[in-house]
């Protein structure tokens, strides 16, 4: 089920920011359904596993990630429902604001990644652990305590990521574009090696996971500013 304007899908995560109440944290809910031009039906937000008490008429600034766009709009709670489970009817927006996430825009991350060099002269039987520090859909910055390879070496990268509350392994072929050795490095936990990495052609499931993860991280940074 998809809307022609909002591009909503059942299961999409929405961020709700309370209007005129800066003391409350921004909360996340999931789309259950909608009726075009009428309302958007979402789960009731929870704090520490407990259902939040939301009054009818409460105003929210709503934000969501749709494809490579971050959308925002104003909405109010039209109806609160407790049966057969707690959910809310949010007023359907008359207009939205949109921000496009650029392909090369990077998200700050801190992800343990398994790296295996595939160069014939430097190939290893065992993968080496490193850390991805920032990431786009085109490449990433990796730091490590040991040498992973040289410029133009082909690598296999594997990392556990969470996209839309679904955890999965992301496997990416990549190449080293540049290497910097900083033996006295004080940043990034003292990792002396820094690698500029370019992803190779990524298809199918891994492509969807890569784009979904990167856009979700960028959106979180944008939404929380």
N, C-alpha and C positions, 0 to 999 in steps of 0.2 A: 504494500500500500504506500503510495507516494503522492505528495502534494505538488502541484505545478509551480507554486510560488515559494513556499518554505523548503521544499524538497525534504520533507519530514519522512522518516521511516520509523516503524514501530521498533522500540529498543534504543533509539537515539538518546544520548545523554544531553540534558539541558542544565545550564547553570542558572540558578535563581539568586538574584541580589535583591535584598529587601530594600524597598524605596523608603527614604526618610528614616532609616535606622542603621547607622554605621556601626552599631555595637554588635550586630549579628553577623555571623560568618556567612559567606556565600555557600549555598548548598546545591547538591546535584540530585536530579530526578531523571526518570526515564519516561519516554513517550509510550503510552499504552495505545492511543488512537487519536483521532481528530475528525472533525467535520468541517470541511472547507468553509471559511467565513463565519463559523459559529464558535467553536471552542477547540482547545487542545487538551486532551486528557492525559494526565501524568501521575506517576506514583507520588504518594505523600513523602516529603523529605524526612529523613531520620537523622538523629544525632546520637552517636554511640549506640546505635541499634534501636533507639527508642523513637517512636513516631512523634514528630513535632506538631504542636497545636497551631494550626493555621486558621486564621479567621477569614470568613467571606468578605470580600472587598479589599483584602490585602494587595497592595501593589508590588510588582516585581519588575526588575529589568532582567530580561531573559536573553541568554546568549547560547549559541550552539555552533558546532562545527559541521558544515555541509560541503562535502568534497574538499576543494581548496579554498573555501570561503568561511569566514567567521561572521555569523549573522547576529544582530541584536535587535530587540524590540521591547516595548513596554506592554505589560499585561496586568490584569487583575484576576483575583480568584473569584470566579462566578459561583462556584458551588463546591463544598467539601462533602465527601462521602466516606462512610465508614464500612459499608457492607457491599459485597462480601469481603472486601479488603479496603484499606484506606487509599483514597485517590482524590485528585483535584481536577476540576474543570477550570482551565485558564482561558481568558478571553482571547479570541483570535485577533492577531495584529492587523491594523489598517495599513501599516507600512513598516519596513525594516531598514536597518542600516547594515552595510556590508563592507567587509575588509577582505581583500584577496591575499592569500598566503602565497608568496612567491616560491617557485620551485627550489631556488638556491638558498632560501631563508633558513638559517640554522637554529636549532633548538639546543639549549644547554642541557646536557644529560650527564649521568654518571652510571655507566652500564659496564658490567664485567663482560668481556668478549673473549671467546676462544679463537685463536689465530693459528692457522697452519700455512706455512710457506710452500708453494707448489713449484718454485723454481727448481729445475733439474739438479743444480749444483748445491742448493741450499734447502732442499725439501727435508722435512722432518717427519718422523713417524708419529710423534706426539704433538698435540697442540699446545701452544703457550698462552697463558692468561695475560690479558692486557685490559685497558679501560678506555671506553669511548667517552670523550669529554664534550664534544658537540657533534651535531649530526644534521644533515639535510637529506633530501631524496637523491642528491647527486654524490654525496661523499661524507666523510667524517674526519675528526681529529682523534687520533689514538695516542695514548702515552703508555709506556711500559718500562719495566726495570731492566729488561734485556733487549738485545738487538733482535728485531723480528725479520729484517731483510734489508734489501737495498732498493734504490729507485728502479721502478718498472717491474719489480718482482710481483708475481701474481699471488694473491692470498685467498684463502677461504676463511670467512668470518662467520661465527655462529654465536648468537646471543639470545637469552631468554627475555622476551618483552611482553608487555601487557597492553593490549589494544581493546578498548571498550569493555574492560573487565574480563577479557579473555586472554589467558596466558598461553604463549606459544613460542616455539623456537624460530628465530629469523636467521636464515642462511644466505650469505651474500658473497658472490665472487667480487674481488676488488683488486686494485693495483696500487702500489706505493708511488705517489707523485713526488714526494720530498721527504727527506729524513733530516732531523736536527738532533745533535747530541749535546746535551747540556749537563756535564758531569756535576756541576755545583747547583743544579736546579733545586729551588725551594718551593716551587708551585707543584700542584698535582701530586701531593704526598711524596715529593722528591723523585718522581720518575724521571730519569735522565734522558729518555728517548721520546721524541715527538714525531708523529708520522701524519702527513697529509695523505688521505686515502680517497681514491675515486672508485665509486662502485661501477662494476661492469654491467652488461645487460642483465636486468633482473626481470623475470617473467612470472606469470601465474600467481600462486599463493604468496610467495615471498614478496612480489611487487606490491600486492595489496597490503600485506603486513607492514612493509617499509613505509609506504605512503600514509597508511592509517596511523602508524606510530608517530612518525615525524609531525604530521599535521596536528595530531592530538597534543603532543608536547608543546608545539608552537602556540596552539590555541589556549592551552592552560596558562602559558606565560602571558599571552595577550589578555585573557579574561581576568587574570588576577592582578593586573596593573590598574 
